[in-house]
């Protein structure tokens, strides 16, 4: 729902979770794990579960979405 809202409201080809998959979930984890606030720490913990499972995003074939055909590219995704 977050990606759908982002894509519709900002007329973007992918939302924040799709973008995270593109940059790599391990990269996002390295950035957020060092932030002192609780929200960043909670997000870092979520990202770490993906990283530990080998789900790094596009480069590994799975992150928040599965590749090479992520759901956000489906024409019905925004319906």
Residue pairs with C-beta under 8 A, 6 or more apart in sequence:
2 15
2 16
2 17
3 14
3 15
3 16
3 17
3 18
3 72
4 15
4 77
4 78
5 15
6 12
6 15
6 16
7 13
7 14
7 15
7 72
7 77
7 78
8 78
13 72
14 22
14 70
14 72
15 72
17 63
17 64
17 65
18 64
18 65
18 70
18 72
20 28
20 57
20 63
20 64
21 57
21 58
21 63
21 64
21 65
21 67
21 70
22 57
22 58
23 57
24 56
24 57
24 58
24 59
25 47
25 50
25 51
25 55
25 56
25 57
25 63
25 64
26 47
26 51
26 56
28 47
29 44
29 47
29 48
29 51
32 40
32 41
32 43
32 44
32 47
33 41
33 44
33 48
35 41
35 44
50 56
50 63
50 64
54 60
55 62
55 63
56 63
57 63
57 64
57 67
58 67
61 67
61 68
65 71
65 72
71 77
